[in-house]
Amino acid sequence: MNRITQDKATKEVTITRVFDAPRELVWKVANDPDLIPRWWGPGRLTTTVDKMEVRPGGVWRYVQRASDGSEYAFNGVYREVVPPERLVYTFEFEGMPGHVALQTVTFEEHEGKTKLTQKVLFRTVEDLEGMVSSGMEEGSVETMDRFAQLLEDVPRGAAAVAAAVAATPGATGREITMSRVFDAPRELVFRAWTDPELVAQWWGPDGFTNTIDEMDVRPGGTWRFVMHGPDGVDYPNRIVYDEVLSPERIVYTHLSGPRFQSTATFEEEDGRTRLTVRMYFESTEDFNRAVREFHAREGLNQTLGRLEKHLSTTPS
């Protein structure tokens, strides 16, 4: 369990926990942008990784979203990155600009387990007291519980987790990952992704409509459709399905540039569904084009928002 102490004299809160996993694995799970949405913060919120440059001077930014649409953004800058031993970075809640804390996380290995120690140094005692009173201790316990559960899943061969952990965080710089929890059963969310009549109603950013010419949802099957932009421009798309495991996982390759492979996983959480979408681009050029020209991050965020509205009006 977590051990949490606070020292007002030093303006510091310390959180420690021992995980039954090797240090290299704990480091990778803690610093992999694909996995952050699965454990960072309370489970009632969905987390999107906007930026995560795990290097000295690199920037990170996460956005959490509540079921009522409220958003809470956090950001910081990495000061030290010493894998798999030590991580130092600044932490700022954008709702309280200027109140920047310094976080130091150490990873110590002991007999195959890992002791993680997180020290949060605040600028003032008032900042410390404000964070503690806002539920910092409860939030840290739930976060570490979710982190521990994710670590337990890896040795049991959870394919989606293992595949993400196998890659070194930040090695490619060609990925976009978002996760959101929908108040709908997993089978319904999966169907919304695979039934062409339903897909046409929500796919794409705000203002877009779709004409689906073909949608053969099976490994090797093709999905051809045209997205009609609000400005009157048409965007033809061709996709080939690589893997379809109902109602758990869909993997497909987008062939009509920018080229990327997308993985969508559907996880059941107390009658609701956590959907995680990972887009891995074939090249840095394709990634940059998608982000700069097509605004891929915001487009994916809006697309998931449209899916949420669609599900809210669809009978279970």
C-alpha positions in Angstrom: 0.0 0.0 0.0 0.9 3.6 -0.3 2.9 5.4 2.4 2.2 9.1 2.4 3.9 11.7 4.6 3.9 15.5 4.5 6.5 17.9 5.9 5.4 21.5 6.1 8.9 22.5 7.2 10.3 21.4 3.9 7.0 22.0 2.0 7.3 18.4 0.7 4.9 15.4 0.3 6.4 12.0 -0.1 4.6 9.0 -1.5 6.1 5.5 -1.6 4.9 2.1 -2.8 6.5 -1.2 -3.6 5.4 -3.0 -6.8 5.9 -6.7 -7.5 7.6 -6.1 -10.8 11.1 -5.5 -12.1 12.4 -2.0 -12.2 12.8 -1.8 -16.0 9.1 -2.8 -16.4 7.9 -0.2 -13.8 10.0 2.5 -15.5 8.6 1.7 -19.0 5.0 1.5 -17.8 5.4 4.8 -15.9 6.9 6.6 -18.9 5.0 5.1 -21.9 2.5 7.6 -23.4 0.4 4.7 -24.7 -0.1 3.5 -21.1 -0.5 6.8 -19.3 -4.3 6.9 -20.0 -4.7 3.5 -18.4 -3.5 4.5 -14.9 -2.8 8.2 -14.5 -5.3 9.9 -12.2 -8.7 8.7 -10.8 -10.6 6.2 -12.8 -13.7 8.4 -13.0 -11.7 10.7 -15.4 -10.4 9.9 -18.8 -6.9 11.0 -19.6 -5.4 12.2 -23.0 -1.7 12.6 -23.5 -1.2 15.8 -25.5 2.6 15.9 -25.2 5.1 13.6 -23.6 8.8 14.2 -24.5 10.7 12.1 -21.9 14.1 13.8 -22.1 15.7 16.7 -20.3 14.0 19.9 -21.4 11.1 17.9 -22.9 7.5 19.0 -22.3 4.6 16.9 -21.1 0.9 17.8 -21.0 -2.1 15.7 -20.0 -5.8 16.6 -20.2 -8.3 14.9 -17.9 -12.0 14.9 -18.8 -15.0 14.2 -16.6 -18.3 12.7 -17.7 -20.0 16.1 -17.6 -17.4 17.4 -20.1 -15.3 19.3 -17.6 -11.6 19.3 -18.5 -8.5 19.6 -16.2 -5.1 20.1 -17.8 -1.6 19.6 -16.3 1.8 20.3 -17.7 5.4 20.4 -16.9 9.0 20.2 -18.1 11.4 17.2 -17.6 14.6 18.3 -15.8 16.3 14.9 -15.3 15.7 11.6 -17.0 18.0 8.8 -15.9 16.4 5.4 -16.9 15.5 3.3 -15.1 16.5 5.1 -11.9 15.3 8.7 -11.6 12.9 11.2 -13.1 12.6 14.9 -12.2 10.0 17.2 -13.7 7.9 20.3 -12.9 4.1 19.9 -12.4 1.5 22.6 -12.9 -2.3 22.5 -12.8 -3.4 24.9 -15.5 -6.4 25.9 -13.5 -4.0 27.5 -11.0 -1.3 29.0 -13.1 2.0 29.9 -11.4 1.6 27.3 -8.6 4.4 25.0 -9.9 5.6 22.0 -7.9 8.7 19.9 -8.5 8.4 16.2 -8.6 11.2 13.7 -8.1 10.5 10.0 -8.7 13.0 7.3 -7.9 12.9 3.6 -8.9 14.8 1.3 -6.5 15.1 -2.4 -7.2 15.0 -4.9 -4.4 14.8 -8.7 -4.9 12.9 -8.4 -8.1 10.5 -5.8 -6.8 10.5 -2.1 -7.2 10.2 0.6 -4.6 8.8 3.8 -6.2 9.3 7.0 -4.2 7.6 10.2 -5.4 8.6 13.5 -3.7 6.5 16.6 -4.5 8.2 19.9 -3.5 5.8 22.8 -3.3 6.7 26.5 -3.5 4.8 27.4 -0.4 3.1 25.8 2.6 -0.2 27.2 1.3 0.3 25.3 -2.0 1.0 22.1 -0.1 -2.1 22.5 2.1 -4.3 23.4 -0.9 -3.2 20.3 -2.9 -3.7 18.0 0.1 -7.1 19.4 0.9 -8.2 19.0 -2.7 -7.8 15.2 -2.4 -4.2 14.6 -3.3 -3.8 11.6 -0.9 -7.0 9.9 -2.1 -6.1 10.5 -5.7 -2.6 9.1 -5.3 -3.9 5.9 -3.7 -6.3 5.3 -6.6 -3.6 6.2 -9.2 -1.1 3.8 -7.7 -3.8 1.1 -7.4 -4.5 1.4 -11.1 -0.8 1.4 -11.8 -0.3 -1.8 -9.8 -3.2 -3.5 -11.6 -1.7 -2.6 -15.0 1.7 -4.1 -13.9 -0.1 -7.3 -12.9 -1.7 -7.5 -16.4 1.7 -7.5 -18.2 3.1 -10.9 -17.1 -0.3 -12.6 -17.8 0.2 -11.8 -21.4 -2.3 -9.0 -22.1 -1.4 -8.4 -25.7 -2.2 -4.7 -25.9 -0.2 -3.9 -22.8 2.7 -6.1 -23.6 3.0 -4.7 -27.1 3.1 -1.1 -25.8 5.6 -1.9 -23.1 7.9 -3.6 -25.6 8.6 -0.3 -27.3 10.9 2.2 -25.7 8.9 5.3 -24.7 9.4 8.2 -27.0 11.7 6.3 -29.3 9.6 7.1 -32.4 7.8 10.3 -31.8 5.2 9.1 -34.3 2.3 8.2 -32.1 -1.0 9.6 -30.9 -2.9 7.9 -28.1 -6.2 8.8 -26.5 -8.4 7.1 -24.0 -12.0 7.8 -23.0 -14.6 6.0 -20.8 -18.1 5.7 -22.3 -21.3 5.1 -20.3 -22.2 2.2 -22.5 -21.6 -1.6 -22.5 -18.6 -2.8 -24.4 -20.6 -4.7 -27.1 -22.5 -1.6 -28.0 -19.3 0.5 -28.3 -17.7 -2.2 -30.4 -20.8 -2.4 -32.7 -20.6 1.4 -33.1 -17.1 0.9 -34.6 -18.1 -2.0 -36.9 -21.7 -1.3 -38.1 -21.4 0.9 -41.2 -24.9 2.5 -40.6 -23.7 3.5 -37.1 -20.2 4.5 -38.1 -21.5 7.0 -40.6 -23.4 8.8 -37.9 -20.4 9.8 -35.8 -17.1 9.2 -37.5 -14.8 12.2 -38.0 -14.3 15.6 -36.4 -17.2 18.1 -35.8 -19.0 19.1 -39.0 -18.0 16.1 -41.1 -20.3 13.6 -42.8 -19.5 10.2 -44.3 -20.4 8.2 -47.4 -19.3 4.5 -46.8 -18.8 2.6 -50.0 -17.5 -0.6 -48.5 -16.9 -1.9 -44.9 -15.7 -5.5 -44.6 -14.8 -5.8 -40.9 -12.6 -8.9 -40.9 -8.8 -9.5 -41.1 -7.8 -8.5 -44.7 -11.1 -6.8 -45.3 -11.3 -3.3 -46.8 -13.1 -0.2 -45.6 -13.5 2.5 -48.2 -15.3 5.7 -47.5 -15.4 9.5 -48.2 -15.4 12.1 -45.5 -17.2 15.3 -46.5 -15.7 18.3 -44.7 -17.8 21.3 -43.6 -15.9 23.4 -46.2 -17.2 21.2 -49.0 -13.9 19.3 -49.5 -14.1 15.5 -49.9 -11.4 13.2 -48.3 -11.4 9.7 -49.7 -10.1 7.0 -47.3 -9.0 3.4 -47.7 -8.4 1.1 -44.7 -7.5 -2.5 -44.4 -8.3 -4.5 -41.3 -5.3 -6.3 -39.7 -7.0 -7.8 -36.7 -10.6 -8.0 -35.5 -11.3 -9.6 -32.1 -14.9 -8.9 -31.0 -15.6 -7.1 -28.7 -12.0 -6.5 -27.5 -9.7 -5.1 -30.2 -9.5 -3.7 -33.7 -6.3 -3.1 -35.6 -6.3 -1.5 -39.1 -3.9 0.2 -41.5 -4.9 3.5 -43.1 -3.4 3.4 -46.6 -4.6 6.7 -48.2 -2.0 9.0 -46.6 -1.0 10.0 -44.1 -0.3 6.3 -43.6 -0.6 4.9 -40.1 -1.7 1.8 -38.2 -4.5 2.3 -35.6 -5.3 0.0 -32.6 -8.6 0.4 -30.7 -9.0 -1.6 -27.5 -12.3 -1.9 -25.7 -12.2 -2.7 -21.9 -15.1 -3.2 -19.7 -15.2 -1.2 -16.5 -18.2 -1.8 -14.2 -20.7 -1.7 -17.1 -19.0 1.1 -18.9 -16.3 0.9 -21.6 -12.8 2.3 -21.7 -11.8 2.9 -25.3 -8.1 3.5 -26.0 -7.1 4.5 -29.6 -3.4 4.4 -30.6 -2.3 5.8 -34.0 1.2 4.8 -35.1 2.4 6.6 -38.2 4.6 5.0 -40.8 7.1 7.9 -40.9 7.9 11.2 -39.2 6.7 13.0 -42.3 3.3 11.3 -42.2 3.0 12.1 -38.4 4.0 15.8 -38.9 1.5 16.1 -41.8 -1.3 14.6 -39.8 -0.7 16.8 -36.8 0.0 20.1 -38.7 -2.2 19.8 -41.8 -5.1 17.6 -40.5 -4.9 18.5 -36.8 -5.0 14.8 -36.0 -5.0 15.1 -32.2 -7.9 17.5 -32.0 -9.7 15.6 -34.8 -9.5 12.4 -32.8 -10.7 14.2 -29.6 -13.7 15.6 -31.5 -14.4 12.2 -33.1 -14.5 10.5 -29.7 -16.8 13.3 -28.5 -19.2 12.6 -31.4 -19.1 8.9 -30.5 -20.0 9.8 -26.9 -23.0 11.8 -28.0 -24.1 9.0 -30.4 -23.9 6.4 -27.7 -25.9 8.5 -25.3 -28.9 8.4 -27.8 -28.5 4.7 -28.8 -30.6 2.1 -27.0 -28.5 -0.5 -25.3 
